């Protein structure tokens, strides 16, 4: 779950895990952001297809 923004409009510090749908709903609130999210989704799909592993 993505926490609420603080009084300055920022997320609290830390790593916040969520489902993709929640991310899109929370941050895809205008055309420019929707285009950036679509590009991010395409990049993730292509990385997965290329068998790129996640590094932590």
VMD Tcl script that draws the C-alpha trace (Angstrom):
set ca {
  {0.00 0.00 0.00}
  {1.24 3.46 -0.87}
  {1.12 5.78 2.16}
  {-0.47 9.22 2.09}
  {1.55 12.25 1.03}
  {2.83 14.59 3.73}
  {1.94 18.28 4.01}
  {4.55 19.09 1.32}
  {3.12 16.57 -1.14}
  {5.90 14.02 -0.63}
  {5.78 10.36 0.29}
  {7.41 9.51 3.60}
  {10.99 8.19 3.35}
  {11.42 4.51 2.62}
  {10.53 1.85 0.10}
  {6.80 1.46 -0.50}
  {5.57 -1.72 -2.19}
  {2.26 -1.87 -4.03}
  {0.47 -3.64 -6.82}
  {0.90 -2.21 -10.32}
  {-2.78 -1.23 -10.49}
  {-2.47 0.83 -7.29}
  {0.61 2.59 -8.68}
  {-1.18 3.47 -11.94}
  {-4.27 4.69 -10.10}
  {-2.27 6.79 -7.64}
  {0.24 8.39 -10.00}
  {-1.36 8.27 -13.46}
  {-3.58 11.25 -12.87}
  {-2.88 13.21 -16.05}
  {-1.93 12.55 -19.67}
  {1.82 13.16 -19.22}
  {2.04 10.82 -16.23}
  {-0.02 8.17 -18.06}
  {2.44 8.32 -20.97}
  {5.42 7.95 -18.60}
  {3.75 5.00 -16.83}
  {3.04 3.36 -20.19}
  {6.73 3.75 -21.11}
  {7.78 2.28 -17.77}
  {5.44 -0.68 -18.28}
  {6.86 -1.26 -21.78}
  {10.42 -1.15 -20.43}
  {9.58 -3.63 -17.66}
  {7.93 -5.96 -20.18}
  {10.98 -5.82 -22.45}
  {13.39 -6.42 -19.56}
  {11.35 -9.43 -18.47}
  {11.35 -10.79 -22.04}
  {15.15 -10.41 -22.10}
  {15.40 -12.42 -18.85}
  {16.95 -9.52 -16.96}
  {17.01 -10.44 -13.26}
  {16.18 -8.12 -10.41}
  {19.14 -7.01 -8.33}
  {18.71 -5.82 -4.74}
}
mol new
graphics top color blue
foreach p $ca { graphics top sphere $p radius 0.5 }
foreach p [lrange $ca 0 end-1] q [lrange $ca 1 end] { graphics top cylinder $p $q radius 0.2 }
display resetview
